[in-house]
Amino acid sequence: MTPRSSSTHRQPRRFDAVGDIRTQLARALVGRTVDLLANANTIAHGVVTGVLTDSGSAKLVVDGMPYDLSQLLTATPPALG
């Protein structure tokens, strides 16, 4: 008996565990106050207002500017009101 071949081939789903975790982490930071290394001489401070996905990489949005998670220095929980 010869094996039958299927006329449809499924491509395996590309699983990017690290990218998925980074996206979840970025989403969890929305509403938190953060300090970010904006460049070699500048630390940005503000509240994360959103998350952008740029080429599969999650970016934190602080004061309208996107920052990579690698630029994150500190994060504090939102103030209890």
Beta strands, then each sheet from edge to edge (+ up, - down):
strand 1: 33-39
strand 2: 42-54
strand 3: 57-62
strand 4: 65-68
strand 5: 72-76
sheet 1: 4+ 3- 2+ 1- 5+
end
